[in-house]
């Protein structure tokens, strides 16, 4: 790269005198944000160009999301567990620490954007509070704990015109774009069947268990009441955290909620699925407290603009679809986290991980002979979080913004409705109603305990 030439007798060093002179000149011209080149070259990011970001739930995945945003200003951290979040608090000593996200948003006026990485049952109330205050939001998957919450967040984001993103990071990766391009190219013909699977919960967290009977003391460093948030009141127990809440219906959404927003992403986008009309499930025993150890869910999506009906089947708990005969002996059917298989009239595509990476036509001989189409879908530079940051700053909307992520989450959570009810459901997606079982309304909507609202 050729360095720019300087005027005779001038060095490239930006002295204080030179900076003040340039800044004064721009101020006189009515420029309030000093251009990047004045401050230090193309690689320098002026403070006025940075977002002020707050993190809520920063001990687990939230810490990872914040690391991806370190080019911005991390100005606030909020967590109810001082021990679990201690490393993150230490990492960003300049950030103000809070326990109550409501007080944080009310008192700290410098926040531009909020990352929400709490348990599922508090996603919606935190995100809605932030959006109503004009904050951009990044919310971990699944977007919400209930179908109604997903619909309300989608509508609110559209109305409030804030930048949004759900944390299904595969949506910003290469694999999902290749799948979309290949299917649009007719690589495997019309797709009528899709299989999605994961090993969760298995070795990850307990499911199929009842509520513990003992009531140990709440640690002094932990705010149990605020962690419960809008969920029904119950005694504290370490059986629920820090990661084990996923299997409990009051707090999490089971294996399907955890991984479905990753693994359904490729078929939802590539096939433009929309809402299913029929959903049914089978599983190991279901109880009132936790999701089952393993389940299979069948979704039927109707014809769409000339595309055929699609039957999508979900498997969890280590169950997998039948091995396709085209897959060579010794070649694995997905990795330990999951995979997706598209079955078309003229072939099959296998993506062997939960983020739809490394997709291949099978057998491999088909992949080698396939002439891939030109790339037609814009690629994302950098991380999923950076895709959101650019949207916050006025760039193109983020790929998994709530107009996309909300309906995707609704479909995922609808599978849990089928699991918990044990019925074959006729689903009216636009109206969020089970046409053949109105009594299941309690699973579609959320009831919050006193003091909490959306």
Number of C-alpha atoms within 10 A of each C-alpha: 3 4 5 7 9 9 8 6 5 8 10 10 8 13 10 9 9 12 14 13 12 15 19 14 12 16 13 10 9 9 12 11 13 17 18 16 12 17 17 15 11 10 9 12 16 15 14 12 14 15 21 17 25 30 29 26 24 28 25 15 14 21 22 13 23 22 14 14 19 11 12 18 20 24 20 25 30 26 27 23 20 20 15 17 19 13 13 22 22 10 11 17 13 13 18 15 18 18 19 15 22 14 11 19 20 12 10 12 9 13 23 19 24 25 30 30 27 23 24 25 28 21 24 24 19 23 26 20 17 24 22 14 15 17 24 27 30 27 27 24 25 31 33 30 27 26 23 18 24 26 20 16 25 20 14 17 22 15 11 14 12 22 27 32 31 29 27 24 18 23 23 24 18 18 20 22 23 24 27 19 19 21 19 15 13 14 23 18 16 21 23 19 19 21 22 26 31 28 21 26 24 15 9 13 18 21 26 17 17 11 13 12 8 9 11 10 10 14 12 10 11 16 17 17 15 15 20 19 20 23 20 12 12 11 14 20 16 15 14 18 12 13 14 18 23 27 29 24 21 19 24 25 26 27 28 31 25 21 26 27 30 25 28 26 24 26 25 18 17 18 19 14 20 16 20 21 16 18 25 22 23 19 18 14 15 20 14 13 16 25 29 25 22 24 23 23 21 20 24 21 20 17 13 13 7 7 14 15 17 22 18 22 22 25 25 27 22 18 15 20 16 8 10 14 9 14 16 13 7 6 7 11 21 20 14 15 17 26 26 30 27 23 20 18 13 11 18 23 22 24 26 21 23 26 28 29 21 14 22 19 24 19 17 13 10 15 15 12 9 12 10 13 12 10 11 10 11 9 11 15 10 11 16 24 22 19 20 26 26 15 20 22 14 10 12 12 18 24 21 24 23 27 18 17 25 25 20 25 27 25 23 25 26 27 23 26 23 23 24 21 16 14 15 17 23 17 20 15 17 8 8 16 17 21 15 13 14 9 11 17 13 11 18 19 15 18 14 15 13 11 7 11 14 15
